[in-house]
């Protein structure tokens, strides 16, 4: 009998939480099958989804369908990824029902006053295959589908784009910057729609995929030529001679200005980032000291935070279709 597991990811106004295991390279959702980490994916490469018939003030069910369709289309349009999504019609079902069909819709959760949306998964624990994934948008908030956004309303397409990244198997990216204000933490800028803190109400800034998102979805669902046209870099981050877990590693492409991030995902401090454009990259290592680490790792993970931002002293050249070769970056304590 196939064992199944349901996981839930909360997409919050200010932060998100996810009790999942990261796999190599990007923060992909994963499980352990025996001793082997396996990334969660849709094995067929096709996700069939339905949309709930329930609307909310300002957004009808057809408008919900159109907004999520645009978000799905953005992920499907990535030329180096093979995943596809198919709308199967409206339904009276609501997200969260374990019925074997992926459903997106509004659910009013006034008790979750900082949660904009949530993605849940049903997983085959024998294979790591995704069987079902539901997304709900919290109807307790005000939503908009206006082309240019609406003041004091959250952009549905932007939040859907982020949640569909989760539905597809992607975890969070730390490529973003925030600042504190009277109401909490505000996003100043983000280089990934998978950044765990949402843009504020009234903006449509989150509707566009960035290089980090493209690399992540292509890594999960490569189109066949992806690994030949791109390259990877691998290394190790150490502090006081020991490997550091959870250090944020950023590869900055000197030619294009694009950034792709990863993490050290072992206690030896090892990391690997794929999907990089061939050529020289600047490497930056930083701690997750201005973020909720549980947005990226399990609460029990030994995330290293007490070290200084460090740049690798040499540019790292990424070869086409290959890896840079392992290099080490030693960081100093704060």
Secondary structure, DSSP 8 states (H G I E B T S, - for coil): ---EEEEEEEEESS--EE--EE-SSS-BEEEEETTEEEE-B-TTSEEEEEEES--BTTB-HHHHHHHHHHHHHHHHT-TTB--EEEEEEEES--TT--SSSEEEEEE--TT-TTEEEEEEEEEETTTTEEEEEEEEEETTS-EE--TT--TTSEEHHHHHHHHHHHHHTB--B--EEEEEETTEEEEEEES-TTBSS---TT--GGGS--HHHHHHHHHHSB-SSHHHHEEEEEEEEEETTEE-SS-EEEEEETTT--EEEEE--STT-EEEEEEEESEEEEEEEE--TTS-GGGTS-TTS-----S--EE-SS-EEE-TTSB---EEEEE---
